[in-house]
Amino acid sequence: MILTLLTRAPEHRDADLSPTARDVILASVTGAPADTAPASPATAAITLPAALALDPGPLSKTEVALMRDWLERLTGPS
């Protein structure tokens, strides 16, 4: 998470990314609902892989890999 924020230009950083990711991961581990929704599409694209790692749901390994590829493209350097 930190590396993702550091690699982005300051004007493209999402200040809500780290707290949102923390909340989503804690909610996934504890089973409690997350208090906040993703602040932006970039935040969702960064937090979704963490959720997929914990529970890919009905997605196959190939589908998860494809999803990760798409999400990495969305969060790549601007």
PyMOL commands that set and color helices and strands:
alter all, ss='L'
color gray80, all
select helices_A, chain A and resi 2-7+10-12+17-30+41-54+61-75
alter helices_A, ss='H'
color red, helices_A
deselect
rebuild
show_as cartoon
